[in-house]
Amino acid sequence: MSTTEKPKKQEFEATERIEAPMGGPGRGPMGGGMVAQKAMTFGPSAKRLVGQMRPDRVQAIAVVVLGVVSVGLMSVGPRILGHGTDLIFSGLISRGIPAGVSQDQAVDNLRAQGNDRQADMLASMDHVVPGQGVDFTALGHVLMVVLAIYAGASLLAWLQGYILNGVVQNTIYRMRSDVEEKINRLPLGYFDRSPRGELLSRVTNDIDNVSQTLQQTMSQLLTSLMTVLAVLGMMFWISPLLALVALIAVPMSLVVTRTIMKRSQGQFVAQWRRTGKLNAQIEEAYSGHALVKVFGRQHEVEERFAAENEELYQVSFGAQFVSGLIMPSIMFIGNLNYVVIAVIGGLRVASGSLSLGDVQAFVQYSRQFTQPLTTVASMANLLQSGVASAERVFELLDADEETEDAAALTTPAVRRGEVAFEHVSFRYDEDRPLITDLSLVARPGQTVAIVGPTGAGKTTLVNLVMRFYDLDAGRITIDDVDITAMPRSTLRGQIGMVLQDTWLFGGTIRDNIAYGRPDATEEQVLEAARATFVDRFVHSLPDGYDTVIDEEGSNLSAGERQLVTIARAFLTNPALLILDEATSSVDTRTELLLQQAMAALRTDRTSFVIAHRLSTIRDADLILVMEDGAIVEQGTHEELLVAEGAYSRLYHAQFAAAATEVI
């Protein structure tokens, strides 16, 4: 595309997706708007976010397998440790039994003394050898096995986290790529309706938040779910009764978590919506800081920032506070459950129904069972925040795109540059027609000037030629080919466009000139610079054409920036040239020189020139006077002056009389 400038934003009434403050969406240091948010539910959004990992399903399966094995090993550990506890306890009991007395005889003696509970407990014990004490050899084997199990589980967990990290980063990489590609497919109208700071917040802050959420929660969530299942199985193996007691905590935890999350999810969506709105306000105030100072509006800007910041604080505090109630609530339920299990387990040991090692293992399992629930509860706020950000990214990805391009056409070797508007109608808002049934023909090589009051539709006319917007009715042709029948890249590759608002990127002056034609030679770049008088001021710079400028072009004057953008258009050698107030930022002498250069550039190519200073378009082959989206007059400069119509009034208002109040 040879376009050298970004198209001007059009002011129009907002649709139902816009909060439209005075001044139009996202315009001016005191304006600003925001694409409205329609929050989706947590479940579908989370499911779609997980679905983004589908291309890495092989690695994801490996993560699940490693997690199952790791959690399985960790779950077996307490059971084996319980066996070690039984060895110690049996050894201590055996010391109190005289050598030579069998376990059965000791049990009978206790019953004869009336100690039935102690007799039941001794009868249920294994490995009791009267007078032997603790079997440290067997205990050492148990501890070595447990050490090997825990070491293996930790190694597998590390490997699981390593693979999962790759899956998450690949997912975020694809999401960023999808967003970048999506932005290039969005119509210009989307950017007109979306404040720049709000859009940037979705592309940067929200995606970063999704990345952090996935990174911090995926591994823990997966491990927690597997731990719950594995531990539950071990608990039922040891004691079905105690397992049922432990399960009471699950529905209680789910009810509490669901109730709190339902209240906090909307607040997290509001938090990130407010973050985007605050970013938009900050970006707008920063971009227009000079204008803010000129009009002395610093106080109003500060007040507006304080109000937006306070609203963000309130929704953020509410979201974090409400979701923060989940973890202490789950911990309270878990502690109550732990007390009940300890009491019932102690009674079962005393009755001989369970061994002390089994109860110890079960207590560990009960902690392992409630810990994943507590972990999930502690991550609830992070999950909700991440899903809320994902919703905003998905809204961007789901936005309506430009209509599909036509099949690629072969650009003709000889381009005439004839442009025809045939009964064209267009409106930004359905309730406000702008251009209605407009027809005109720009002949090859003609310079067509478009004049008229602000809001008449002048810039809109050339934006339609560029296909920044699609028509409501009619068609536009270039060399008898409908512009909708050719790819946008093919169409825009034949057009050079220079707007009043300059746009430069961070780089050298040489790179900025060659932006529209990266394959240009050094001589071609210099030729374009000399033709547009860039060469005159470049040599006064320290590094000449290698001088690095920033995005704002702060080390160049407004006129010099404009000259660079015009040189960029010269270099593309377009078939059709569009100049929208292209010389408004240069001095009168430079303007005269540029008019001469542009006159040479316009030779044998069609040109559209939008101008408010009528002195710049006296030599145009055709002048179109627009009012309210319609052409009210057309002709040459002399013909229109003789007609004494709208053009004559504009001309004499500029050159022949003082400004008068328009009633």
Beta strands, then each sheet from edge to edge (+ up, - down):
strand 1: 18-19
strand 2: 34-35
strand 3: 419-426
strand 4: 435-442
strand 5: 447-451
strand 6: 473-478
strand 7: 481-482
strand 8: 495-498
strand 9: 507-508
strand 10: 548-549
strand 11: 576-580
strand 12: 606-610
strand 13: 622-627
strand 14: 630-635
sheet 1: 1+ 2-
sheet 2: 4+ 3- 6+ 7-
sheet 3: 8+ 11+ 12+ 5+ 13+ 14-
sheet 4: 9+ 10-
end
